[in-house]
Amino acid sequence: IFFRLSLMEPQRPPILEQHRCRSFWRGYRFVSDEEELAYQERYRIPDAHMVQMWALLTLLADLGLLAIFAGTQTSAGRPYEMYLMYIPSISLCLVALGVVSRLPVKYLHPFLSAVAVLVTCGRGLIVSASVSAMPAMAKRSLATVYSEISDNPVALQELQEYVRGTTVEPLTAGLCYCGITMAMLLLIGVHRSTIVAAACIPLAYGWIAFGPHVLLAEVMFRVGLLLVGCLLLLVAMRFVTLMRRRQFRLERSFQAALLVALEASRKADSILNHTLKNTMADAAADMELFLTNTDLPEPSVRHLRLSMATLRRGMRACRHRQAYIKLESGGYQPSLQPVQLSALVDEVTAGRDIQVSVEDKRVLLDEKLYSLVLDNTINNAFKHGRPQDPQVQLTVSTAPVDSGISLADDKHVRVTFRLSNQANPSRPRITDDYVAKVLRGESKATVGALSDQIGLQHSLSACQALKVTASLTQTGQTVVFTAVAVVELATRMPSPDGQQCSTALDQEAAAFPPDLKICYIDDSDSARRLLDFNLRARAKTSNVHVFGKERLEVSQFMEAVLDGGDIAILDQHLEFEGEGLVYGTDLVRELREKRFQGLLCTRSANVAPEDRAKYMEAGVHCIFGKDLGMREMIAEMQIAHVRTMMRPLLPPGCPRASSTDTLVLAPRPTFERGDA
């Protein structure tokens, strides 16, 4: 990609385009304030760390010099003023270390530039004090020599010239400090404040030429070196800045392209997911309609029922795709909900030849991930077990929580899922090392070419997300997968007459009135035929009207619903070839605006949490996934109608009629008298 971009614009790098950035003297700032702010934020932390490193090096060097001075024999001859000269530099370095990382981005570069100039001034002060003190120090340390040659003017002149020549050492040391500061400015790059700081460094250092006992020629020579270094610094800063800004522009271009690609991929995934779910829903609907009306014996339609159950599992997997994506990325947060263990097992074992034993309880757990774990392990048991009669058995048992852990109380229970099957003699034995490699994704070399162990890997990852203790072992020819979890029991609230809630729910369903007018709109012919048949057969009414064959029937549906309709069921995506797309949520809002007071239901293949929130915001009372069986859907619709439209007597919190998560009740709309 980099070379393709280079070939596209070999003469004019993007950073040099006049309409994208300003001149050198304005720090090559981007014309776009938003882009410039993003650039400053991108390099705020690296620049702050660079300043801290420079301040730390300068501080350590100053403290080291002070320690050396204090430990030498000549320290007694040094005036205290010379030590005091280090205080400004040390103080500025300490301030820079503590403050620079907390500064807002717009103050960072002016701050570091000011600190660099002030530290350089302080360095000049130290050099000036050192040079001024050296003659007096020399007279004290060389007192004997001075007394011996005091009557020899030539020797005395030579000694004084030698002492003045030793002032070169602090001048050179100060020059090295300036070099460190200039290196810091180089790595930070061109900004308006750093340009000023680079230009001020020779001036801040050169003022020592006006001090006493200084060899002017030596000082001017070093100031000249600083001026040359300053010019080279500005050139190098320009190069570093252009490189950083090009890199930033390239990163932003890649990020924008990545976001576009991700958005396109998300939309394509959503379209594919929606198409797959609708296709599977149509196939399952045709199968269910055929199986409902057929007189064929059960052995003749057994495989058709298995296929229908497989389609429903596929639809459930599509519905939970977002949860699987978050699980794979490590960002999944479990969502607990009341689940009947028997219903969970029935759902994952439907259409499979498996022996089941369930100790039924109603508990709080994450139905999506537990379904994923059981689905994948059952698939592996059939796929990798003994080809003939794998003897797959699923046992769900419960037990009190051990007294040794914190959740040992009456509200929690230990649930054990145990799945066993007979192993395939041609496959390698399962060991702890093999399971560890599967979890790390390193077992591909030990299995067949057509197996990547993704099912087992996802199951173990899901168990980790759920904090479930899982194991996979093989004893003899029996392979056993075990998952143990401590879960909270879901409270069953009794009905007013003391009966269990399940009985009360049956009473609710029985209270559903007959001969209600039910209108359904869907662009799928299979779905229309399936609901038309089942609503007439199970909902105690023949007043059923289905729409959606063409765009014209949308207005007919709205008229029928508003003309005495009791229940309206809508698909979300109504696609009519060549006539555009109609959203069920838009129709729901329109019905709300026209004061429709019946039950509003959405039946869609898209019932992910974000989809459900959108439906509820539009004003629907309940939501049904297309993977939900007709018997369960109609039972939940009846209960929703009784609860929402007929003001039920059951207390709040009673569980719904089925174990699925499709029934969501919204408050019944209230209108002022005379509005309708």
C-alpha positions as CSV (number, residue, x, y, z in Angstrom):
1,I,0.0,0.0,0.0
2,F,2.9,2.4,0.8
3,F,4.5,1.9,-2.6
4,R,1.1,2.3,-4.3
5,L,0.7,5.6,-2.6
6,S,4.2,6.7,-3.5
7,L,3.6,5.8,-7.1
8,M,0.4,7.8,-7.2
9,E,2.1,11.1,-6.0
10,P,5.8,10.7,-6.4
11,Q,6.5,14.5,-6.7
12,R,4.3,16.0,-4.0
13,P,4.0,14.2,-0.6
14,P,0.6,14.8,0.9
15,I,2.2,16.8,3.8
16,L,3.6,19.4,1.4
17,E,0.3,20.2,-0.3
18,Q,-0.4,23.9,0.3
19,H,-4.1,23.3,0.9
20,R,-3.4,20.8,3.6
21,C,-0.6,22.4,5.8
22,R,0.9,25.8,6.6
23,S,4.4,27.2,6.1
24,F,7.6,26.2,8.0
25,W,7.4,29.4,10.2
26,R,4.0,28.3,11.3
27,G,5.2,24.9,12.3
28,Y,3.7,23.0,9.3
29,R,0.4,23.1,11.1
30,F,-2.5,21.4,9.2
31,V,-5.0,23.8,7.8
32,S,-7.8,21.8,9.3
33,D,-8.0,22.5,13.0
34,E,-9.6,19.1,13.7
35,E,-6.7,17.4,11.9
36,E,-4.1,19.5,13.7
37,L,-5.7,18.8,17.1
38,A,-5.7,15.1,16.3
39,Y,-2.0,15.3,15.4
40,Q,-1.1,17.1,18.6
41,E,-3.0,14.5,20.7
42,R,-1.3,11.7,18.8
43,Y,2.1,12.9,19.8
44,R,1.3,14.5,23.1
45,I,2.4,11.5,25.2
46,P,5.6,10.7,23.2
47,D,6.6,14.4,23.3
48,A,6.0,14.5,27.1
49,H,8.1,11.4,27.6
50,M,10.8,13.0,25.5
51,V,10.9,16.1,27.7
52,Q,10.9,14.0,30.8
53,M,13.8,12.0,29.6
54,W,15.7,15.2,28.8
55,A,14.9,16.7,32.2
56,L,16.0,13.5,33.9
57,L,19.3,13.3,32.1
58,T,20.0,17.0,32.8
59,L,19.1,16.5,36.5
60,L,21.3,13.5,36.9
61,A,24.2,15.3,35.2
62,D,23.9,18.3,37.5
63,L,23.6,16.2,40.6
64,G,26.5,14.1,39.5
65,L,28.7,17.2,39.0
66,L,27.7,18.5,42.4
67,A,28.7,15.2,44.0
68,I,32.0,15.2,42.2
69,F,32.7,18.8,43.3
70,A,31.8,18.0,46.9
71,G,34.2,15.0,46.9
72,T,37.3,16.6,45.4
73,Q,40.1,18.2,47.3
74,T,39.5,21.6,45.6
75,S,35.9,21.8,46.9
76,A,37.0,23.9,49.8
77,G,38.1,26.6,47.5
78,R,34.9,26.8,45.6
79,P,32.5,29.7,46.6
80,Y,29.0,28.8,47.8
81,E,27.6,31.0,45.0
82,M,28.9,28.5,42.5
83,Y,26.7,25.7,44.1
84,L,23.7,28.0,44.3
85,M,23.9,28.5,40.5
86,Y,22.7,24.9,40.0
87,I,19.4,25.6,41.8
88,P,17.5,27.2,38.9
89,S,18.5,24.3,36.5
90,I,17.6,21.6,39.0
91,S,14.3,23.3,39.9
92,L,13.3,23.6,36.2
93,C,14.1,20.0,35.6
94,L,12.0,18.9,38.6
95,V,9.1,21.0,37.4
96,A,9.3,19.6,33.9
97,L,9.3,16.0,35.3
98,G,6.2,16.6,37.4
99,V,4.1,18.9,35.2
100,V,4.7,18.1,31.5
101,S,2.6,14.9,31.4
102,R,-0.4,16.8,32.9
103,L,-0.4,19.7,30.6
104,P,-3.1,20.2,28.0
105,V,-1.9,19.7,24.5
106,K,-2.1,23.4,23.5
107,Y,0.3,24.3,26.3
108,L,2.8,21.5,26.0
109,H,5.2,22.8,23.3
110,P,5.3,26.4,24.6
111,F,6.0,25.0,28.1
112,L,8.9,22.8,27.0
113,S,10.3,25.5,24.7
114,A,10.4,28.0,27.6
115,V,11.9,25.4,29.9
116,A,14.6,24.6,27.3
117,V,15.6,28.3,26.9
118,L,15.5,28.9,30.7
119,V,17.7,25.8,31.4
120,T,20.1,27.0,28.7
121,C,20.2,30.5,30.5
122,G,20.8,28.7,33.7
123,R,23.6,26.7,32.1
124,G,25.2,29.9,30.9
125,L,24.9,31.3,34.5
126,I,26.7,28.2,35.8
127,V,29.5,28.5,33.2
128,S,29.9,32.2,34.0
129,A,30.1,31.6,37.7
130,S,32.6,28.7,37.2
131,V,34.8,30.9,35.0
132,S,34.7,33.8,37.3
133,A,35.6,31.7,40.3
134,M,38.6,29.9,38.7
135,P,41.3,32.6,39.1
136,A,40.5,33.0,42.9
137,M,40.4,29.2,43.3
138,A,43.8,28.9,41.4
139,K,45.4,31.4,43.7
140,R,44.2,29.6,46.8
141,S,45.2,26.1,45.5
142,L,48.5,27.4,44.0
143,A,49.5,29.8,46.7
144,T,53.0,28.4,47.0
145,V,53.6,28.6,43.3
146,Y,52.4,32.2,43.3
147,S,54.7,33.2,46.2
148,E,57.7,31.6,44.5
149,I,57.3,33.4,41.2
150,S,55.9,36.6,42.5
151,D,59.2,38.4,41.7
152,N,59.3,36.9,38.2
153,P,56.8,38.9,36.0
154,V,57.2,36.7,33.0
155,A,56.5,33.4,34.9
156,L,53.6,35.1,36.7
157,Q,52.1,36.2,33.4
158,E,52.5,32.7,31.9
159,L,50.8,31.2,35.0
160,Q,47.9,33.6,34.7
161,E,47.5,32.8,31.0
162,Y,47.4,29.1,31.9
163,V,44.7,29.6,34.5
164,R,42.6,31.6,32.1
165,G,43.1,28.8,29.6
166,T,41.5,26.3,32.0
167,T,38.2,28.2,31.6
168,V,37.8,26.3,28.3
169,E,36.6,23.2,30.2
170,P,33.4,24.7,31.7
171,L,32.7,26.3,28.3
172,T,32.9,23.0,26.6
173,A,30.8,21.3,29.3
174,G,28.1,24.0,28.8
175,L,28.3,23.4,25.1
176,C,27.6,19.7,25.6
177,Y,24.5,20.6,27.8
178,C,23.2,22.8,24.9
179,G,23.7,19.8,22.6
180,I,21.4,17.7,24.7
181,T,18.7,20.4,24.7
182,M,19.0,20.7,21.0
183,A,18.6,17.0,20.6
184,M,15.4,17.1,22.6
185,L,14.1,19.9,20.3
186,L,15.1,17.9,17.2
187,L,13.1,14.8,18.3
188,I,10.0,16.9,19.1
189,G,10.1,18.7,15.7
190,V,8.9,22.0,14.3
191,H,6.4,24.0,16.2
192,R,6.3,27.8,16.4
193,S,7.5,27.7,20.0
194,T,10.3,25.2,19.3
195,I,11.6,27.4,16.3
196,V,11.8,30.3,18.7
197,A,13.6,28.1,21.3
198,A,16.1,26.8,18.8
199,A,16.9,30.4,17.8
200,C,17.3,31.6,21.4
201,I,19.7,28.9,22.5
202,P,22.8,30.5,21.1
203,L,21.7,33.9,22.6
204,A,20.9,32.3,26.0
205,Y,24.3,30.7,26.1
206,G,26.4,33.5,24.5
207,W,25.7,36.1,27.1
208,I,28.5,34.7,29.2
209,A,30.9,36.3,26.8
210,F,30.4,39.6,28.7
211,G,31.6,38.1,32.0
212,P,35.0,38.7,33.6
213,H,38.0,36.4,33.2
214,V,36.5,34.9,30.0
215,L,38.6,34.3,26.8
216,L,36.4,36.1,24.3
217,A,37.8,34.1,21.4
218,E,36.9,30.8,23.0
219,V,33.4,32.0,23.8
220,M,32.7,33.3,20.3
221,F,34.1,30.2,18.8
222,R,31.6,28.1,20.7
223,V,28.8,30.5,20.1
224,G,29.6,30.2,16.4
225,L,29.4,26.4,16.7
226,L,26.0,26.8,18.4
227,L,24.8,29.1,15.6
228,V,25.8,26.5,13.0
229,G,24.2,23.8,15.1
230,C,21.1,25.8,15.3
231,L,20.8,26.1,11.6
232,L,21.4,22.3,11.2
233,L,18.9,21.8,14.0
234,L,16.2,23.7,12.1
235,V,16.9,21.7,9.0
236,A,16.8,18.4,10.9
237,M,13.6,19.5,12.8
238,R,12.0,20.1,9.4
239,F,12.9,16.6,8.3
240,V,11.6,15.0,11.5
241,T,8.4,17.1,11.4
242,L,7.7,16.2,7.8
243,M,8.3,12.6,8.5
244,R,6.0,12.6,11.6
245,R,3.2,14.4,9.8
246,R,3.5,12.1,6.8
247,Q,3.3,9.2,9.1
248,F,0.3,10.7,10.9
249,R,-1.5,11.4,7.6
250,L,-0.8,7.9,6.5
251,E,-2.1,6.4,9.7
252,R,-5.3,8.5,9.4
253,S,-5.7,7.4,5.8
254,F,-5.3,3.8,6.8
255,Q,-7.6,4.2,9.8
256,A,-10.3,5.9,7.6
257,A,-9.9,3.2,5.0
258,L,-10.1,0.5,7.7
259,L,-13.3,2.1,9.2
260,V,-14.8,2.2,5.7
261,A,-13.9,-1.4,5.2
262,L,-15.2,-2.4,8.6
263,E,-18.4,-0.6,8.0
264,A,-18.8,-2.2,4.6
265,S,-18.0,-5.6,6.1
266,R,-20.5,-5.0,8.9
267,K,-23.2,-4.0,6.4
268,A,-22.3,-7.0,4.2
269,D,-22.4,-9.3,7.3
270,S,-25.7,-7.8,8.3
271,I,-27.2,-8.3,4.8
272,L,-25.8,-11.9,4.6
273,N,-27.0,-12.7,8.1
274,H,-30.5,-11.3,7.4
275,T,-30.7,-13.2,4.1
276,L,-29.5,-16.4,5.7
277,K,-32.0,-16.2,8.6
278,N,-34.9,-15.3,6.2
279,T,-33.9,-18.2,3.9
280,M,-33.7,-20.6,6.8
281,A,-37.0,-19.2,8.2
282,D,-38.8,-19.7,4.9
283,A,-37.4,-23.3,4.6
284,A,-38.4,-24.1,8.2
285,A,-41.8,-22.6,7.7
286,D,-42.5,-24.7,4.6
287,M,-41.3,-27.8,6.5
288,E,-43.5,-27.0,9.5
289,L,-46.5,-26.3,7.3
290,F,-46.0,-29.6,5.5
291,L,-45.5,-31.6,8.7
292,T,-48.6,-30.0,10.2
293,N,-50.8,-31.1,7.3
294,T,-49.3,-34.4,6.4
295,D,-50.7,-37.8,7.2
296,L,-47.5,-39.6,6.6
297,P,-46.2,-41.9,9.4
298,E,-43.6,-40.5,11.7
299,P,-40.7,-42.7,10.4
300,S,-41.3,-41.2,7.0
301,V,-40.9,-37.6,8.1
302,R,-38.3,-38.1,10.8
303,H,-35.4,-36.8,8.7
304,L,-37.5,-33.8,7.7
305,R,-38.1,-32.9,11.4
306,L,-34.4,-33.3,12.0
307,S,-33.7,-30.9,9.1
308,M,-36.2,-28.4,10.5
309,A,-34.5,-28.5,13.9
310,T,-31.1,-28.0,12.2
311,L,-32.4,-24.9,10.4
312,R,-33.7,-23.5,13.7
313,R,-30.3,-24.1,15.3
314,G,-28.7,-22.2,12.4
315,M,-31.1,-19.3,12.8
316,R,-30.3,-19.2,16.6
317,A,-26.6,-19.1,15.8
318,C,-27.1,-16.2,13.3
319,R,-29.1,-14.4,16.0
320,H,-26.3,-14.7,18.5
321,R,-23.5,-13.7,16.1
322,Q,-22.7,-10.4,17.9
323,A,-22.2,-12.3,21.1
324,Y,-19.8,-14.7,19.4
325,I,-17.9,-11.7,17.9
326,K,-17.5,-10.2,21.4
327,L,-16.5,-13.6,22.8
328,E,-13.8,-14.0,20.2
329,S,-12.4,-10.5,20.8
330,G,-12.4,-11.0,24.6
331,G,-14.9,-8.2,25.3
332,Y,-18.0,-10.3,26.1
333,Q,-19.9,-9.5,29.3
334,P,-22.3,-12.3,30.4
335,S,-26.0,-11.4,30.5
336,L,-28.0,-13.4,33.1
337,Q,-31.6,-14.3,32.6
338,P,-34.1,-16.8,34.0
339,V,-33.8,-20.1,32.1
340,Q,-35.5,-23.4,32.6
341,L,-32.8,-26.1,32.4
342,S,-35.2,-28.5,30.6
343,A,-36.1,-25.9,28.0
344,L,-32.5,-25.1,27.4
345,V,-31.6,-28.8,26.9
346,D,-34.7,-29.3,24.7
347,E,-33.6,-26.4,22.5
348,V,-30.1,-27.6,21.9
349,T,-31.0,-31.3,21.5
350,A,-34.0,-30.9,19.2
351,G,-33.6,-33.1,16.2
352,R,-30.7,-35.1,17.6
353,D,-30.4,-38.7,18.6
354,I,-29.2,-38.1,22.1
355,Q,-30.2,-39.5,25.5
356,V,-31.1,-36.8,27.9
357,S,-31.5,-36.7,31.7
358,V,-32.2,-33.3,33.3
359,E,-32.8,-32.4,36.9
360,D,-35.0,-29.4,36.1
361,K,-34.6,-26.1,37.9
362,R,-35.1,-22.5,36.9
363,V,-31.8,-20.6,37.2
364,L,-30.1,-17.4,36.1
365,L,-27.6,-17.9,33.4
366,D,-26.4,-16.6,30.0
367,E,-28.5,-18.6,27.6
368,K,-26.5,-17.6,24.5
369,L,-23.2,-18.9,25.7
370,Y,-24.5,-22.0,27.4
371,S,-26.3,-22.8,24.1
372,L,-23.0,-22.2,22.3
373,V,-21.1,-24.5,24.7
374,L,-23.7,-27.3,24.4
375,D,-24.2,-26.9,20.7
376,N,-20.5,-27.2,19.9
377,T,-19.8,-30.0,22.3
378,I,-22.8,-32.0,21.0
379,N,-21.7,-31.4,17.4
380,N,-18.2,-32.6,18.3
381,A,-19.6,-35.7,20.0
382,F,-21.4,-36.7,16.8
383,K,-18.7,-35.5,14.4
384,H,-15.7,-37.0,16.1
385,G,-17.2,-39.8,18.0
386,R,-17.7,-43.4,17.0
387,P,-19.1,-43.4,13.4
388,Q,-21.7,-46.1,14.3
389,D,-23.8,-45.5,17.4
390,P,-21.7,-42.9,19.3
391,Q,-24.0,-43.2,22.3
392,V,-24.2,-39.5,23.1
393,Q,-25.7,-38.8,26.5
394,L,-26.3,-35.5,28.1
395,T,-26.9,-35.3,31.9
396,V,-27.7,-32.1,33.7
397,S,-27.6,-32.4,37.5
398,T,-27.8,-30.0,40.4
399,A,-26.5,-30.1,43.9
400,P,-26.1,-27.7,46.9
401,V,-23.0,-25.5,46.8
402,D,-20.1,-26.7,48.9
403,S,-19.9,-24.9,52.2
404,G,-16.3,-23.9,51.6
405,I,-17.1,-21.2,49.1
406,S,-18.7,-17.8,49.4
407,L,-21.9,-18.6,47.5
408,A,-22.9,-21.5,49.8
409,D,-26.5,-20.5,50.5
410,D,-30.0,-21.4,49.6
411,K,-30.1,-19.0,46.6
412,H,-27.3,-20.7,44.7
413,V,-26.9,-24.2,43.3
414,R,-24.1,-26.1,41.5
415,V,-25.1,-27.2,38.0
416,T,-23.2,-29.9,36.3
417,F,-23.5,-30.5,32.5
418,R,-22.0,-33.9,31.5
419,L,-21.8,-35.0,27.9
420,S,-20.4,-38.3,27.0
421,N,-19.9,-40.3,23.8
422,Q,-18.0,-43.3,22.6
423,A,-14.6,-42.3,21.0
424,N,-13.6,-42.9,17.4
425,P,-10.9,-45.7,17.5
426,S,-9.1,-44.1,14.6
427,R,-8.6,-40.7,16.3
428,P,-5.8,-40.0,18.9
429,R,-6.7,-40.1,22.5
430,I,-7.6,-37.0,24.3
431,T,-5.1,-35.8,26.9
432,D,-4.6,-32.7,29.0
433,D,-1.9,-31.5,26.8
434,Y,-4.1,-31.9,23.7
435,V,-6.9,-29.8,25.4
436,A,-4.4,-27.1,26.3
437,K,-3.2,-27.0,22.7
438,V,-6.8,-26.8,21.4
439,L,-7.5,-23.8,23.7
440,R,-4.3,-22.1,22.3
441,G,-5.3,-23.0,18.7
442,E,-2.2,-25.2,18.3
443,S,-3.7,-28.6,17.7
444,K,-4.2,-28.4,13.9
445,A,-1.2,-30.5,13.1
446,T,-2.5,-33.4,15.2
447,V,-6.0,-33.7,13.6
448,G,-7.5,-34.3,10.2
449,A,-7.1,-31.9,7.4
450,L,-10.8,-31.0,7.5
451,S,-11.0,-30.2,11.2
452,D,-9.7,-27.1,13.0
453,Q,-11.2,-27.8,16.4
454,I,-12.9,-24.4,16.4
455,G,-16.0,-25.9,18.0
456,L,-14.1,-27.2,21.1
457,Q,-12.0,-24.0,21.2
458,H,-15.1,-21.8,21.2
459,S,-16.7,-24.0,23.9
460,L,-13.7,-23.7,26.2
461,S,-13.4,-19.9,25.5
462,A,-17.1,-19.5,26.4
463,C,-16.6,-21.5,29.6
464,Q,-13.8,-19.1,30.5
465,A,-16.0,-16.1,29.9
466,L,-18.7,-17.6,32.1
467,K,-16.2,-18.6,34.8
468,V,-17.3,-22.2,34.4
469,T,-15.0,-25.0,35.3
470,A,-14.8,-27.2,32.1
471,S,-12.9,-30.4,31.4
472,L,-12.5,-32.9,28.5
473,T,-11.2,-36.3,29.4
474,Q,-11.1,-39.8,27.9
475,T,-11.3,-43.0,30.0
476,G,-11.1,-46.1,27.9
477,Q,-13.4,-45.5,24.9
478,T,-15.6,-43.0,26.7
479,V,-15.0,-39.3,26.1
480,V,-16.6,-37.0,28.7
481,F,-17.0,-33.2,28.6
482,T,-18.0,-31.7,32.0
483,A,-18.9,-28.1,32.8
484,V,-19.6,-27.1,36.4
485,A,-21.1,-23.7,37.3
486,V,-22.4,-22.1,40.4
487,V,-25.6,-20.2,39.5
488,E,-28.4,-18.4,41.2
489,L,-31.8,-19.8,41.4
490,A,-34.6,-17.8,39.7
491,T,-37.4,-17.1,42.1
492,R,-40.9,-18.4,41.2
493,M,-43.6,-16.0,42.4
494,P,-46.9,-17.6,43.3
495,S,-50.2,-16.5,41.8
496,P,-52.8,-14.9,44.1
497,D,-54.6,-18.1,44.6
498,G,-51.5,-19.9,45.8
499,Q,-50.9,-21.9,42.7
500,Q,-47.6,-21.9,40.9
501,C,-46.9,-19.3,38.2
502,S,-47.0,-21.9,35.4
503,T,-50.6,-22.7,36.3
504,A,-51.4,-19.0,36.3
505,L,-49.8,-18.6,32.9
506,D,-52.0,-21.4,31.6
507,Q,-55.0,-19.4,32.9
508,E,-53.7,-16.3,31.1
509,A,-53.6,-18.2,27.8
510,A,-57.0,-19.6,28.5
511,A,-58.4,-16.1,29.0
512,F,-57.4,-15.1,25.4
513,P,-60.7,-14.1,23.8
514,P,-61.8,-15.8,20.5
515,D,-62.5,-14.3,17.1
516,L,-60.0,-11.4,17.4
517,K,-59.0,-9.7,14.2
518,I,-55.3,-10.4,13.5
519,C,-53.4,-8.8,10.7
520,Y,-49.9,-9.9,9.6
521,I,-47.6,-8.4,7.0
522,D,-44.5,-10.2,5.6
523,D,-42.8,-10.2,2.3
524,S,-42.2,-13.9,2.6
525,D,-44.9,-16.1,1.0
526,S,-43.8,-19.1,3.2
527,A,-44.1,-17.0,6.4
528,R,-47.5,-15.7,5.4
529,R,-48.9,-19.1,4.7
530,L,-47.4,-20.5,7.9
531,L,-48.8,-17.8,10.2
532,D,-52.2,-17.8,8.4
533,F,-52.6,-21.5,9.0
534,N,-51.4,-21.6,12.6
535,L,-53.2,-18.5,13.7
536,R,-56.5,-19.9,12.5
537,A,-55.7,-23.3,14.1
538,R,-54.3,-22.1,17.5
539,A,-55.5,-18.6,18.2
540,K,-59.2,-19.3,18.4
541,T,-60.0,-17.1,15.4
542,S,-60.7,-17.3,11.7
543,N,-60.5,-13.5,11.3
544,V,-56.9,-13.6,10.1
545,H,-55.6,-11.3,7.3
546,V,-52.2,-11.6,5.7
547,F,-50.4,-9.0,3.5
548,G,-47.1,-8.4,1.9
549,K,-47.2,-9.9,-1.6
550,E,-46.6,-6.4,-3.1
551,R,-46.0,-2.8,-2.1
552,L,-49.7,-2.0,-2.6
553,E,-50.7,-4.3,0.2
554,V,-48.8,-2.1,2.8
555,S,-51.6,0.5,2.7
556,Q,-54.2,-2.3,2.7
557,F,-52.6,-3.7,5.8
558,M,-52.7,-0.3,7.6
559,E,-56.3,0.2,6.7
560,A,-57.2,-3.3,7.9
561,V,-55.4,-2.8,11.2
562,L,-57.0,0.6,11.9
563,D,-60.5,-0.8,10.9
564,G,-61.1,-2.7,14.1
565,G,-57.9,-4.7,14.3
566,D,-57.0,-6.3,17.6
567,I,-53.5,-7.6,16.9
568,A,-51.0,-6.4,14.3
569,I,-47.9,-8.5,13.5
570,L,-45.2,-7.0,11.3
571,D,-42.0,-8.1,9.7
572,Q,-39.2,-5.5,10.1
573,H,-37.7,-5.6,6.6
574,L,-40.4,-5.6,3.9
575,E,-38.6,-5.8,0.5
576,F,-40.5,-5.4,-2.7
577,E,-38.5,-6.0,-5.8
578,G,-38.1,-2.7,-7.7
579,E,-40.4,-0.9,-5.2
580,G,-38.0,-0.2,-2.4
581,L,-37.8,-1.2,1.3
582,V,-40.4,-0.6,4.0
583,Y,-39.5,-0.9,7.7
584,G,-41.9,-2.4,10.1
585,T,-40.9,0.1,12.8
586,D,-42.1,3.0,10.5
587,L,-45.5,1.3,10.2
588,V,-45.6,0.8,14.0
589,R,-44.9,4.5,14.6
590,E,-47.6,5.4,12.1
591,L,-50.1,3.1,13.8
592,R,-49.2,4.7,17.2
593,E,-49.7,8.2,15.7
594,K,-53.2,7.1,14.4
595,R,-54.1,5.9,18.0
596,F,-54.2,2.2,17.3
597,Q,-54.9,0.6,20.7
598,G,-54.4,-3.1,19.9
599,L,-51.4,-5.3,20.4
600,L,-48.3,-4.5,18.2
601,C,-45.9,-7.4,17.6
602,T,-42.7,-7.6,15.5
603,R,-41.8,-11.0,14.0
604,S,-38.4,-10.7,12.5
605,A,-35.2,-12.7,11.8
606,N,-33.3,-9.9,13.5
607,V,-33.8,-10.0,17.2
608,A,-30.4,-9.1,18.5
609,P,-30.4,-6.7,21.6
610,E,-29.8,-3.6,19.4
611,D,-32.6,-4.7,17.1
612,R,-35.0,-5.3,20.0
613,A,-34.2,-1.9,21.5
614,K,-35.1,-0.3,18.1
615,Y,-38.4,-2.2,18.0
616,M,-39.3,-1.2,21.5
617,E,-38.5,2.4,20.9
618,A,-40.9,2.4,17.9
619,G,-43.6,1.2,20.3
620,V,-44.1,-2.6,19.8
621,H,-45.4,-4.6,22.8
622,C,-43.7,-7.9,22.0
623,I,-41.0,-9.3,19.7
624,F,-40.8,-12.8,18.2
625,G,-37.8,-14.3,16.4
626,K,-38.5,-16.3,13.3
627,D,-36.7,-19.2,14.8
628,L,-39.4,-19.5,17.4
629,G,-41.9,-22.3,16.9
630,M,-45.5,-21.5,16.0
631,R,-46.9,-23.1,19.2
632,E,-44.6,-21.0,21.4
633,M,-45.1,-17.8,19.5
634,I,-48.9,-18.0,19.5
635,A,-48.9,-18.9,23.2
636,E,-46.7,-15.8,24.0
637,M,-48.8,-13.6,21.8
638,Q,-51.9,-14.7,23.7
639,I,-50.3,-14.0,27.1
640,A,-49.0,-10.6,25.8
641,H,-52.5,-9.7,24.7
642,V,-54.0,-10.7,28.1
643,R,-51.4,-8.9,30.1
644,T,-51.2,-5.7,28.0
645,M,-54.8,-5.3,26.7
646,M,-56.9,-7.0,29.4
647,R,-55.0,-5.8,32.6
648,P,-54.0,-9.2,34.0
649,L,-54.3,-10.2,37.6
650,L,-50.9,-11.9,37.9
651,P,-48.3,-10.1,40.1
652,P,-45.3,-8.5,38.3
653,G,-42.3,-10.8,37.8
654,C,-44.0,-14.0,36.8
655,P,-42.1,-15.9,34.2
656,R,-43.4,-16.0,30.7
657,A,-45.1,-18.9,29.0
658,S,-42.0,-20.3,27.2
659,S,-38.3,-20.4,27.9
660,T,-37.4,-18.2,24.9
661,D,-36.3,-14.6,25.2
662,T,-38.6,-13.3,22.6
663,L,-41.5,-11.9,24.7
664,V,-40.9,-8.3,25.7
665,L,-43.9,-6.4,27.1
666,A,-44.1,-2.6,26.7
667,P,-46.7,-0.5,28.5
668,R,-50.1,-0.2,26.9
669,P,-50.5,3.2,25.2
670,T,-52.7,5.6,27.1
671,F,-54.8,8.3,25.4
672,E,-56.7,11.2,26.8
673,R,-60.5,10.8,26.6
674,G,-61.7,12.0,23.3
675,D,-58.3,11.5,21.5
676,A,-59.3,8.3,19.7
